[in-house]
Amino acid sequence: METNNKTAPVTQEKDQNIISLDLMNRMKLHGMAAAFKESLQSTVAESMTADGFLSLLLAREWDYRSDTSIQRLIRGAGFRYKAYLENIDYTINRSLDRNHIERLSSLDFIRQGKNLFITGSSGTGKSYIATAIGYQACKNGIRTNYANASKLMGALKVAKTKGIFEAELKKIERCQLLILDDLFLVPLDAKERSILLDIIEDRHERKSIIVTSQLPVANWYDAIGEPTVADAILDRIVHSAHQIELTGESVRKMKVDKNK
């Protein structure tokens, strides 16, 4: 009988812990549940006050939700690959200024609704830098949309024929940062000029665009084609935009040659 009296409180405590874990998971407090489960397998909780232990659980829940939100933003951005600012190679001779990148990494230009143009020949790392800034934006809670410019134009032309263009445009507008990769790879047709103007008009001085292009900014006017539309587009995006002009050979080609 004496043994039963001693084990009863222990059994009750275990049952209560199981109930608590179940409730945390039902309430989707998954970070808190993970921390609580870990505490049951260690002596951490025993060395803490009730207030301290509660703070620990809340902090873990906050971290869990922050990380989940970041991963959701990254998935929603539609990046082609992972890219990180800390992995940018400054040893390659391509006129890339580390100080400029570090200033851009503060993301102030996005908060101010300004744009960034990254130009250079194929393989110089334009897409990687744009994507790395996009990843940084997601980590800071900034909703981002990455798109290959030609594919986006094609998709929006189809949306126009289906009568859902405005809805698709709204999805793009909701993102604080839009990355248009490889813009002007081919000259725009009449429908694409109109679509690009709609996108830019919606974002003008409110939300940011990062454009990567093989064409120098000075050649964009001709790539747009129609002078009136070109004036309207460039007038809205060029002024006060940040610019990165990459030079040199293709980084991809140099890496291939190095591995031969």
C-alpha positions, 0 to 999 in steps of 0.5 A: 500500500505504501508503494502505491501511495508513492507511485500515484502522484508520479503517475498523475503527474505523467498523465497531466504532462501528456494532457498538457502536450496534447493540448499544446499541439491541439492549439498549434503551440508546436514550439511550446510543445517541443520545449515542454517535451524536452524539459520532461527529458531533462532537469531544466524545469527543476532549476527554474522558477515558474515564471522563468519556465513560462518565459522559456516556453513562450520564447520557443513558441515565438521562435518556432512561429518566426521560423515557420513564417520565414519558411512560408515566405521563402516557399511563396516567393518561388525562388529557383534556388537557394542563395545567401548574401554571406556566400557572395564571392567578392574575389571574382573580378566583376566590379562588385562592391562589397560595401554597396551589397552590405548597404543593400542588405539592410533592405532600407531601399525596399522599405523606402519603395526604391528599385534595384537594377543588376545588369551584366552579361550572362553568367556574371551572377545577377540572378544569384545576387537578386535571389540572395537579397530576396532571401534576406527580405524573406528572413526579415518578414518582407513578402517577396515574389521571384519571377522569370520575366519572360515566363511571367509575361507569358502567364499574364498574357494568358490571364488576360485572355481568361479574364483573370488578369486583375486578380493575378496583378493583385497577387503581385501587388501584395508583395513588397518586393518583386524580382524580375529576372532576365528582363528584356532578354527579348524585346517586348511585344505590345501586350507585354509592354502594356503588362509591364506598365501595369505592374510598374504603375501599381508599385510606383514609389510604394513597393520595390522591384529588382530587375536583372538584365543582360542589357545595360540600362541605357538600352532598355528604351529600345528594348521596350520598343514603343517610345510613349510606353518606354518613357512612362515605364523608365520615368517610373523606375529609373530615377533614384534606383540603385544600380549594380553593373557587373563586368567580366567573364561568366562565373559559371564558365570560369568554374567549369574551366577551373574544374577541367 
